[in-house]
């Protein structure tokens, strides 16, 4: 299997922490480590072996996808197979994803597994933060679909349509280009609703003079894109044009600065300090960005709390915004890949204010 090297990277991290085996149950982490796209299964990875446990519905699929794994079919409860593996491989301890395993599942495991259970957070997610060439190519395609989606919206949107009509047409169009679905509920926030950072599409009718924030993305082969553009139908007025330019300048400053070695705190401050200097610091309440990949929000983050330094292969968003209740709001977002020389922007839709 081409990504067995991911399992080797996990084994190195396990060795460092003295872990005999790792129980993987998160569907995102399973996909990352095994290529499995079904909905029922778990993996147990030891220093020597990799087991994939699933029921009769998925054994054929698992054998095709999880190459390099020993496929184990569970007849009874799936946790019984973990007990057998622990016994036959004489495991002293078994790590589990503490943010994924419920208290009930933990209690059940603790009762039956003949070794120590060790909660671990972020080990696999940390590996996922550095994308390989295959992952980058898929994310680029997801971004290209989003770019085509935005172009389609500019041609399709008209006063009199509801936000939800626009969102539905955009979502369907991205599927027609090969997307398997949307990466989150499409945000279409028009007029005064654009002051809501997460104004999911509503029944509001789009009117002339509305500023519209469109935040959307798609899933393509398991990976996401995430893009925001703000545009107007008719003249939105001087105030909104002013904040548009401030947000755009802040967004471009982040693009200029993003590179390996910089921390999420430093990159966040570049946008935040500029917006504050222009008098709108209080109107920018969210972080400047986050990592994307198999999930719409993953590490590394671009925020006041993100002390981690960026490394080559991180894919992050750059999305400052200004939101003025009773007036409207602006957000502009791109996805960028951290490279050896700085960064490469993966979303290419125009960013100058478009007035239709």
N, C-alpha and C positions, 0 to 999 in steps of 0.2 A: 504493500500500500504506500502511495507516494508520500503520505504524511505520517508515516511511522516515526519520522524524526521528531515529530511533536511529542510522541510518547517518550522518546529518549530524553527530550528536554525536561519532561515532567519527572522522569526517573532521576535525573541529576538533582533536581530541586528536592525530591523526596529523600534522596541519599543524604543531602546536606542536613535535613531535619530528622534523620534517623527513622524514616517511615518505611515499613516493610511493604505496605500495599496501600492503594488508594481506591476507594469506592466512588465512582462517578455516576451521579444521578441527574444532574442538570441537563436538560435537553440541548442547550446551547453548547455546553462543554462536551457532551457526548458527540455532537455533530463535529466539533472541532477535532476531537481525538480519534474518532472512529469512522467518520463520513456517514454514519447512520442517520437516516431522515425519518424513520418511523416514530411512533409515539409511545411505545412501550419497550423498555430495555434499560439495562445498567451495565457498567463496565467495572471490572476489578483489575487493576494494573499492579503487578508486582515487579521486582527488579528483573526477573527472568521471563515472566509470562504476561499475556494480556488476554483476559477473558471477556466475552460479551454474552450477557445472559438475556434471553427474551423468550416469549412463548411461541407456540407453533405457527401463529399468524405471520410472524416476522423472521423465522429462521432462514428462509430462502433469501429474503432481502438483506438480512444481516450478513450472510455468507458472501453476498456479492459486494456489499458496501464496506464492511468492517474487515478488510483484508489484513492479514497479519494477526488477527485475533482468533482465539479458540472459541467457537460458537457453542454455547451451552443452552439447551432447551429446558426451561423449567416446566415440570408437570404440576407441582403443587405451588405453594407460596414462593415468590421469587427470592425472598430472603433466605430460604432453605439452601439455595445454591451457594450463597455467600458463606454459609457455615461449612459446606463441603469443601469449598476452595480453601478456607482458613485452616481446616483440618489437614487436608492433603498437602498443602504447602507449608504447614507448620508456622503460620504467621504469628508473630509476637504482638503486632499492632496493625490496626487498619484505620487509615485516615478517611474522613468523610467531609463533604462540603457543609459546613455548619449553617450557611444561610439557605440551604436547600432542603435539608432533612428536617421534617417536623419533629416535634417533641414526642409524638406518638410513635413515629417510625424509629426514633432513637431508642426509646424505651423498649421497643420490641427487639431491636438489634442487640441491645445491651444484654437482654435476657438470654439470647441464643448463640451469640458469636463467641467462640472460645479464645478471644484475644482482646487486648485493650482497644477501645475506640478513641480516636484522637480527632477533635474538631479542627478543621483547617479552613481559613478564609482567604480567598484571593489568589491562591497559588496558580490554578489553571487560568483564571482571568488575567493574571499578570502576564502569562505567556501569550495569551490572545492579543494583548495590546500591541505586539510587534507583528505586523502583517508580512506575509511572504509574497512572492511575485504572483502566485495564483490568486491569492485573496485580493491583492491590489487590482488585478485585471478584472475580477468580478465586481468589485466596488466601483471601478471606473465605468463599467457597463451600466450599473444601477444609477450612477450619476448622469450618464448620457441619456437614459430613459427619462429622468427627471427634467433634464434640459429640454428634451423634445416635448415633454408635458407642458412646460411653461410656455413654450412657443405656441402650442395648441390653445392654451387658455387665452392668450392675447388675441387670437383670431376669433375665439368662440364666445367670450364673455360680452354681455350686453346689459344695459340698464333694463330693469324689469325681471331679470332672472333672480332666483333666490341663491343664497350662498350654497345651500345644499345641492342645488342643481349643478352649480359649477364644480363642486367637489366630486359629485358622482360621475360627471362626464370626464373629469380629469383622471379619476381613479380607473375608470373603464378604459380610457385611452392608454394609460401606462400598462395595463394588463394586455392590451392588444399589441404592445411592443415587446412582450415577453416577461413582464413583471409577474410574480406569483401572487402579489398582493401589495397593500400599502404598508409602509413601515410604522405608521401610527395613524390615528384618525386625522384626515386632512383638515388643516385649519384654513378657513376662508373668513377673514374678519374685515368687514367693510364699514366705512363711515365711522361713527363713534365707537363701534365694536372693535375697531383696530387698536384701541387703547387697551384691549384685553390681550396679554401676551399669548394665552392659549385659548383663543376664541374659536372653538371647534365650529364648523359650518352649521348655520342655523337657517330658520325659515325667513330671515330678514331679506327683503328685496333690495337689490343693488341699485343705487340711484346715481344720477349724474352729479359729479362733484365729490363722489366718494373716493377716499384713499382705501386701497385694499391690500391687506397683508395675506400672503399666500404661503403657508408653511407646509411642506409635503415631502414625500419621498416614497420609494418603493423597495420591496424585497426582490432581489434577483439572485437566483441560485443560493439562497440562504443568507445573503448579505444586503445591507441597507444603504440607501442614500438619504440625505436630509438637507433640504434646501429651502431658503425663504427669500422671496422677492416681494417688494412693496411697490405698487403702481397705482395710477389714478385713472378714473373715468371722468374726463372733464377736469377743469382747473380745481385743485384742492385748496387753494388759498396760500397766502404768504407764510403763515406760521408752520404749516405742515411741510412746505417746501424747505423752510429753514431747518427743521429737525431732520428732514430726509438727508440733507447735505452733511449735517453733523454726524449722523449715524454712518453714512457712506465713508466719510473721512476716517472715522474711528475704525471701521471695518478694514479699510485699506492699510491703515497703520499696523494692524495686527498681521495682515498678510505680509507686509514688508518685514516684520520682525520675527515671525515664527521660524525657529530653527532648533537643531539639536542642542541640548545643554541648557536651554532656557526652561524655567519652571512654569507651571500653570498659573502660579501667583503672579509672576512677572508679566506673562502675556495678558492675563486678565487686566492687570493695572494699566497697560498701554491703552486699552479701549476705555476703561473706567475713568482714568485720570483726564483723558481728552474730553469725554462727555461732561465730566464734572467741571472742568475748566470753562466749558461753554455754558455752564449754568443749569445743566439738566441731570446732575449726578443722582438726585433723588428719584428721577423718572426712569432709571435703569436698574431694575431690581433683581434681575437674574444674572447668572454667571455668563461669561463671554463664550463658553463653548464646552464641549464634551467629546469623548471618543466615540467612534461608531465602528461597527463591524457586524458580527452575528446578531448583536442587539443594538437597538437605537440609542441606548445610553450605556456606555461602558467606559473603562479607563483608556487613556488618562484624561483628567478633567482640566478645564481652563477656568479656574475660579480662585477666589480669595483664600481657599483652603488647600489648593492643589500644589503641594510642595515638590512633587515628583518632577524630575527633569525629563524633557522630551528626548526621545531617541529616534534614530532612523527607522522608518516603518510604522510609526504611529500615524493614525488617521483621526483627525480632530475636526470639529466644526468651529467656525468663526462667526458669531451671531450677536453682535451688540444691538441694543434697541433703545428707543425712547418712547414712553407711553404717557400721554396726557389725558386723563379722564375728562370727558366732556368735549374733547377736541379730536383726538385720534392718536394713532401710534405708528411707528416705523420699526421694522426689523429687517436686516439684510444678512443672509447666511450662505456661506460656502463650506464645502468639505475640502480639507487639505491634507496632503500626505507630507510628513516630515521627511526630508531627504538630506543627503550629506551636505549639500550646498545651501540648504534653507528649507523651502517647501515647494510643492507643486499643487496648484489649484485643480481640483477634479470636477468642479461644477463651472460651467462656462456661460451661463445666461447673462445677458446685459444687466448692468447695475445702475447706469444713469437713470434718473427718474423718467419713467415712460408715462405719458399722458395720452390716453386713447381718445 
